């Protein structure tokens, strides 16, 4: 299975940040920051991405 960045997956699915927020339970602004690399995502947000994408989103963990 090929994994994609959160942005690639979101754009491919045609999902808005509002919809993503509803699907994951995280605030739109936080998700936008994580997807755009402005914030490190918590383990919980990456787990949510994994759950909603069926494992198709690769985890991008910044040090």
C-alpha positions in Angstrom: 0.0 0.0 0.0 1.4 3.4 -0.9 1.2 6.1 1.8 0.7 9.8 1.1 1.3 13.0 3.0 -1.7 14.2 4.9 -2.0 17.1 2.4 -1.9 14.8 -0.6 -4.5 12.5 0.9 -6.8 15.4 2.0 -6.6 17.0 -1.5 -7.2 13.7 -3.3 -10.3 13.1 -1.2 -11.6 16.6 -1.7 -12.0 17.0 2.1 -12.1 20.5 3.6 -10.4 21.3 6.9 -13.9 21.6 8.4 -14.8 18.1 7.3 -11.4 16.8 8.5 -12.0 18.5 11.9 -15.4 16.7 12.1 -13.9 13.4 11.2 -11.0 13.6 13.7 -12.3 15.7 16.5 -9.4 18.2 16.2 -9.7 21.9 15.6 -9.4 23.1 12.0 -6.5 25.5 12.7 -4.5 22.8 14.5 -5.0 20.3 11.6 -4.0 23.0 9.1 -0.8 23.7 11.1 0.1 20.0 11.3 -0.6 19.4 7.6 1.3 22.5 6.5 4.3 21.5 8.8 3.9 24.5 11.2 3.3 22.2 14.2 4.3 18.7 15.1 1.2 16.5 15.3 0.5 14.7 18.5 0.4 10.9 18.4 -3.4 11.2 18.8 -3.7 13.3 15.6 -1.6 10.9 13.6 -3.7 8.0 15.0 -6.8 9.8 13.8 -5.3 10.4 10.4 -4.4 6.7 10.2 -8.0 5.7 11.3 -9.8 7.9 8.8 -7.5 7.1 5.9 -7.3 3.4 6.4 -3.6 3.6 6.9 -2.9 5.6 3.7 -1.4 8.7 5.4 2.3 8.5 6.3 3.3 9.9 9.6 5.6 12.9 9.3 7.3 13.4 12.6 9.5 16.5 12.9 12.2 16.5 15.5 
